[in-house]
Amino acid sequence: MIADPFKAVVTLLSEPHASGYGRAVEIPYGEPVVFTLAIGERVEIDTRTFPARDVGGA
């Protein structure tokens, strides 16, 4: 999971392999990030409070 404060999106990477990841999903800030761990536990992360930054540095 990568949070990009300049684009205000979270990128969720999955299906890892030797040369990278097979799947990348972008989720805008404000939407929940939901995924399931290898042990079967479901995780939900609230992104509404993630800090966003202006590209101009403000």
OpenMM code with the backbone's topology and positions (N, CA, C; nanometers):
from openmm import Vec3, app, unit

residues = "MET ILE ALA ASP PRO PHE LYS ALA VAL VAL THR LEU LEU SER GLU PRO HIS ALA SER GLY TYR GLY ARG ALA VAL GLU ILE PRO TYR GLY GLU PRO VAL VAL PHE THR LEU ALA ILE GLY GLU ARG VAL GLU ILE ASP THR ARG THR PHE PRO ALA ARG ASP VAL GLY GLY ALA".split()
positions = [
    Vec3(0.0844, -0.1158, 0.0000),
    Vec3(0.0000, 0.0000, 0.0000),
    Vec3(0.0898, 0.1232, 0.0000),
    Vec3(0.0649, 0.2131, -0.0945),
    Vec3(0.1407, 0.3370, -0.1055),
    Vec3(0.0421, 0.4528, -0.1035),
    Vec3(0.0598, 0.5452, -0.0104),
    Vec3(-0.0235, 0.6643, -0.0037),
    Vec3(0.0521, 0.7799, -0.0703),
    Vec3(-0.0094, 0.8410, -0.1692),
    Vec3(0.0515, 0.9519, -0.2427),
    Vec3(-0.0217, 1.0809, -0.2079),
    Vec3(0.0355, 1.1643, -0.1217),
    Vec3(-0.0331, 1.2858, -0.0795),
    Vec3(-0.0452, 1.3900, -0.1906),
    Vec3(0.0343, 1.3806, -0.2961),
    Vec3(0.0283, 1.4768, -0.4058),
    Vec3(-0.0851, 1.4446, -0.5031),
    Vec3(-0.1133, 1.3159, -0.5227),
    Vec3(-0.2236, 1.2743, -0.6090),
    Vec3(-0.3505, 1.2457, -0.5289),
    Vec3(-0.3378, 1.2406, -0.3959),
    Vec3(-0.4488, 1.2089, -0.3045),
    Vec3(-0.5106, 1.0732, -0.3390),
    Vec3(-0.4231, 0.9752, -0.3630),
    Vec3(-0.4677, 0.8381, -0.3884),
    Vec3(-0.3800, 0.7404, -0.3118),
    Vec3(-0.4386, 0.6255, -0.2843),
    Vec3(-0.3655, 0.5127, -0.2275),
    Vec3(-0.3550, 0.4087, -0.3379),
    Vec3(-0.2355, 0.3550, -0.3592),
    Vec3(-0.2171, 0.2477, -0.4555),
    Vec3(-0.1983, 0.1187, -0.3778),
    Vec3(-0.2856, 0.0237, -0.4036),
    Vec3(-0.2799, -0.1055, -0.3368),
    Vec3(-0.2225, -0.2055, -0.4362),
    Vec3(-0.1059, -0.2605, -0.4033),
    Vec3(-0.0366, -0.3555, -0.4895),
    Vec3(-0.0604, -0.4972, -0.4387),
    Vec3(-0.0824, -0.5906, -0.5329),
    Vec3(-0.1028, -0.7296, -0.4945),
    Vec3(-0.0477, -0.8217, -0.6028),
    Vec3(-0.0532, -0.9507, -0.5770),
    Vec3(-0.0033, -1.0533, -0.6676),
    Vec3(0.1451, -1.0323, -0.7007),
    Vec3(0.2311, -1.0289, -0.5973),
    Vec3(0.3742, -1.0059, -0.6212),
    Vec3(0.4391, -1.1193, -0.7000),
    Vec3(0.5367, -1.0813, -0.7823),
    Vec3(0.6185, -1.1786, -0.8542),
    Vec3(0.7564, -1.1194, -0.8738),
    Vec3(0.8453, -1.1901, -0.9368),
    Vec3(0.9867, -1.1519, -0.9454),
    Vec3(1.0107, -1.0135, -1.0057),
    Vec3(0.9281, -0.9711, -1.0990),
    Vec3(0.9539, -0.8429, -1.1648),
    Vec3(0.8592, -0.7316, -1.1226),
    Vec3(0.7842, -0.7520, -1.0164),
    Vec3(0.6943, -0.6462, -0.9693),
    Vec3(0.5660, -0.7026, -0.9128),
    Vec3(0.4553, -0.6387, -0.9460),
    Vec3(0.3247, -0.6788, -0.8962),
    Vec3(0.2310, -0.7013, -1.0135),
    Vec3(0.1446, -0.7994, -1.0003),
    Vec3(0.0508, -0.8308, -1.1070),
    Vec3(-0.0702, -0.7405, -1.1095),
    Vec3(-0.0961, -0.6740, -0.9970),
    Vec3(-0.2164, -0.5916, -0.9883),
    Vec3(-0.1885, -0.4673, -0.9066),
    Vec3(-0.2351, -0.3533, -0.9565),
    Vec3(-0.2269, -0.2264, -0.8845),
    Vec3(-0.3624, -0.1576, -0.8961),
    Vec3(-0.4190, -0.1203, -0.7815),
    Vec3(-0.5483, -0.0533, -0.7788),
    Vec3(-0.5302, 0.0812, -0.7096),
    Vec3(-0.5779, 0.1891, -0.7736),
    Vec3(-0.5728, 0.3218, -0.7121),
    Vec3(-0.7075, 0.3523, -0.6479),
    Vec3(-0.7014, 0.3958, -0.5226),
    Vec3(-0.8205, 0.4279, -0.4454),
    Vec3(-0.8076, 0.5728, -0.4001),
    Vec3(-0.9028, 0.6584, -0.4353),
    Vec3(-0.8917, 0.7994, -0.3963),
    Vec3(-0.9056, 0.8176, -0.2450),
    Vec3(-0.8346, 0.9164, -0.1937),
    Vec3(-0.8513, 0.9522, -0.0528),
    Vec3(-1.0000, 0.9780, -0.0274),
    Vec3(-1.0456, 0.9350, 0.0867),
    Vec3(-1.1860, 0.9490, 0.1222),
    Vec3(-1.2603, 0.8175, 0.1102),
    Vec3(-1.2108, 0.7274, 0.0261),
    Vec3(-1.2692, 0.5946, 0.0115),
    Vec3(-1.1924, 0.4977, 0.1023),
    Vec3(-1.2605, 0.3972, 0.1577),
    Vec3(-1.1887, 0.3011, 0.2415),
    Vec3(-1.1017, 0.2081, 0.1567),
    Vec3(-0.9862, 0.1717, 0.2115),
    Vec3(-0.9003, 0.0708, 0.1504),
    Vec3(-0.9301, -0.0595, 0.2232),
    Vec3(-0.9766, -0.1596, 0.1496),
    Vec3(-1.0156, -0.2863, 0.2099),
    Vec3(-0.9373, -0.3981, 0.1426),
    Vec3(-0.8754, -0.4821, 0.2245),
    Vec3(-0.8053, -0.5980, 0.1703),
    Vec3(-0.8066, -0.7102, 0.2735),
    Vec3(-0.7737, -0.8296, 0.2270),
    Vec3(-0.7719, -0.9473, 0.3142),
    Vec3(-0.6288, -0.9958, 0.3293),
    Vec3(-0.5865, -1.0156, 0.4534),
    Vec3(-0.4529, -1.0667, 0.4823),
    Vec3(-0.4434, -1.2148, 0.4474),
    Vec3(-0.3225, -1.2651, 0.4373),
    Vec3(-0.2999, -1.4066, 0.4046),
    Vec3(-0.3649, -1.5000, 0.5064),
    Vec3(-0.3811, -1.4539, 0.6302),
    Vec3(-0.4429, -1.5365, 0.7345),
    Vec3(-0.5954, -1.5312, 0.7296),
    Vec3(-0.6502, -1.4551, 0.6312),
    Vec3(-0.7941, -1.4473, 0.6149),
    Vec3(-0.8602, -1.3299, 0.6840),
    Vec3(-0.7856, -1.2554, 0.7623),
    Vec3(-0.8414, -1.1407, 0.8331),
    Vec3(-0.8633, -1.0243, 0.7366),
    Vec3(-0.9800, -0.9631, 0.7450),
    Vec3(-1.0139, -0.8487, 0.6608),
    Vec3(-0.9690, -0.7206, 0.7305),
    Vec3(-0.9045, -0.6324, 0.6541),
    Vec3(-0.8560, -0.5056, 0.7073),
    Vec3(-0.9211, -0.3928, 0.6285),
    Vec3(-0.9687, -0.2911, 0.7002),
    Vec3(-1.0251, -0.1734, 0.6347),
    Vec3(-0.9563, -0.0498, 0.6918),
    Vec3(-0.9028, 0.0331, 0.6040),
    Vec3(-0.8323, 0.1539, 0.6450),
    Vec3(-0.9098, 0.2752, 0.5951),
    Vec3(-0.9421, 0.3638, 0.6872),
    Vec3(-1.0143, 0.4867, 0.6545),
    Vec3(-0.9136, 0.5896, 0.6032),
    Vec3(-0.9313, 0.6357, 0.4802),
    Vec3(-0.8366, 0.7317, 0.4213),
    Vec3(-0.8860, 0.8759, 0.4291),
    Vec3(-0.9999, 0.8987, 0.4936),
    Vec3(-1.0549, 1.0355, 0.4988),
    Vec3(-0.9626, 1.1338, 0.5683),
    Vec3(-0.8789, 1.0852, 0.6591),
    Vec3(-0.7919, 1.1764, 0.7334),
    Vec3(-0.6483, 1.1779, 0.6805),
    Vec3(-0.6227, 1.1077, 0.5707),
    Vec3(-0.4870, 1.1076, 0.5147),
    Vec3(-0.4529, 1.2491, 0.4669),
    Vec3(-0.3337, 1.2964, 0.4967),
    Vec3(-0.2970, 1.4320, 0.4544),
    Vec3(-0.2711, 1.4390, 0.3041),
    Vec3(-0.3232, 1.5442, 0.2427),
    Vec3(-0.2991, 1.5693, 0.1005),
    Vec3(-0.2100, 1.6927, 0.0884),
    Vec3(-0.1306, 1.6962, -0.0160),
    Vec3(-0.0398, 1.8086, -0.0391),
    Vec3(-0.0625, 1.8655, -0.1776),
    Vec3(-0.0462, 1.9947, -0.1882),
    Vec3(-0.0539, 2.0632, -0.3166),
    Vec3(0.0772, 2.0395, -0.3906),
    Vec3(0.0696, 2.0136, -0.5197),
    Vec3(0.1896, 1.9887, -0.5995),
    Vec3(0.2865, 2.1051, -0.5927),
    Vec3(0.2340, 2.2253, -0.5753),
    Vec3(0.3176, 2.3445, -0.5661),
    Vec3(0.3900, 2.3585, -0.4335),
    Vec3(0.3648, 2.2682, -0.3396),
    Vec3(0.4358, 2.2689, -0.2133),
    Vec3(0.3636, 2.3431, -0.1027),
    Vec3(0.2423, 2.3873, -0.1278),
    Vec3(0.1677, 2.4635, -0.0271),
    Vec3(0.1105, 2.3730, 0.0799),
] * unit.nanometer
topology = app.Topology()
chain = topology.addChain("A")
for resn in residues:
    res = topology.addResidue(resn, chain)
    for name in ("N", "CA", "C"):
        topology.addAtom(name, app.Element.getBySymbol(name[0]), res)
